[in-house]
Amino acid sequence: MLRGFDASMKIELKNLKDTGRNVMRRLGYAEHFDRATNQFSYVRRFEREFYPRFHVYVEEQVGELVINLHLDMKQASYAGAHAHSGEYEGPLLERERERILSIINKS
């Protein structure tokens, strides 16, 4: 479990024949490195603006991938903060979950 992100919508994918990085790229997500946490994650923007965006942390084991999905509404309010205005459930996240599963099931 990732610290601070246990409220995320989880999507478990099994029997994968590709790496998590390649799967996330195929889903339209870009790799994102957070220097504050020294951790990689993935983001997918709605438009040209950086926020709001879908934000994903990935837990990977051989043939399995757990996607921890949430929605970042805006950047943290002050320097050094990790907290942000995020959503962890709702119709946008449900639609994104269905989009992800649809793409995975087609491949």
C-alpha positions in Angstrom: 0.0 0.0 0.0 1.3 3.5 -0.8 1.5 5.9 2.1 -1.3 8.5 2.0 -3.1 7.1 -1.0 -5.1 4.3 0.4 -8.4 6.0 -0.4 -7.7 5.7 -4.2 -9.9 3.8 -6.5 -8.1 0.5 -7.1 -8.1 -1.3 -10.4 -6.5 -4.8 -10.4 -5.2 -6.2 -13.7 -4.0 -9.8 -13.9 -2.3 -12.0 -16.5 -0.6 -9.1 -18.2 2.2 -9.7 -20.6 3.7 -6.2 -20.6 5.3 -3.9 -18.1 3.3 -1.5 -16.0 5.1 1.4 -17.7 4.0 0.2 -21.2 0.5 -0.5 -20.0 0.2 3.0 -18.6 1.5 4.5 -21.8 -1.0 2.5 -23.8 -3.7 3.9 -21.5 -2.6 7.5 -22.4 -0.8 8.3 -19.2 2.6 10.1 -19.0 5.2 9.2 -16.4 5.6 11.7 -13.6 8.5 11.9 -11.1 7.9 13.6 -7.8 11.2 14.9 -6.5 9.7 15.5 -3.0 8.8 11.8 -2.5 11.4 10.3 -5.0 8.5 8.3 -6.5 7.2 7.7 -10.0 3.5 7.9 -10.9 1.5 8.6 -14.0 -0.8 11.4 -15.0 -3.4 12.0 -17.7 -4.6 15.5 -18.4 -8.1 16.5 -19.4 -6.9 19.4 -21.5 -3.7 21.5 -22.0 -3.7 22.7 -18.4 -1.9 20.6 -15.9 -4.9 20.5 -13.6 -7.4 18.8 -13.2 -5.8 15.5 -14.1 -6.1 11.8 -13.4 -3.2 10.7 -11.2 -2.1 7.0 -10.8 0.2 5.2 -8.6 1.1 1.7 -9.7 2.0 -1.4 -7.8 3.5 -4.0 -10.1 4.3 -7.7 -9.7 5.0 -10.2 -12.5 1.9 -10.4 -14.6 -0.2 -8.2 -12.2 -0.7 -4.5 -11.9 -2.7 -2.6 -9.3 -3.6 0.9 -10.4 -4.4 3.4 -7.6 -6.4 6.1 -9.4 -7.5 9.5 -8.1 -8.3 12.9 -9.5 -6.0 15.9 -8.8 -8.2 19.0 -8.9 -5.3 21.5 -8.2 -1.7 21.7 -7.0 -0.9 21.7 -3.3 -1.7 25.1 -1.8 1.7 25.8 -0.2 5.3 24.9 -0.7 6.4 21.5 0.7 2.8 20.3 1.0 1.8 16.9 -0.3 -1.9 17.4 0.3 -4.0 18.6 -2.6 -7.5 19.0 -3.6 -8.2 15.4 -4.8 -11.2 13.2 -5.5 -11.2 9.5 -4.8 -14.6 8.6 -6.1 -17.4 9.9 -8.3 -18.6 9.7 -11.9 -15.4 11.0 -13.5 -13.3 8.3 -11.8 -15.9 5.6 -12.7 -15.8 6.6 -16.3 -12.0 6.5 -16.3 -12.0 3.1 -14.7 -14.4 1.8 -17.4 -12.2 3.4 -20.1 -9.1 1.7 -18.7 -10.8 -1.7 -18.4 -12.2 -1.4 -22.0 -8.7 -0.7 -23.4 -7.1 -3.6 -21.4 -9.9 -6.0 -22.5 -9.3 -5.2 -26.2 -5.6 -5.9 -26.0 
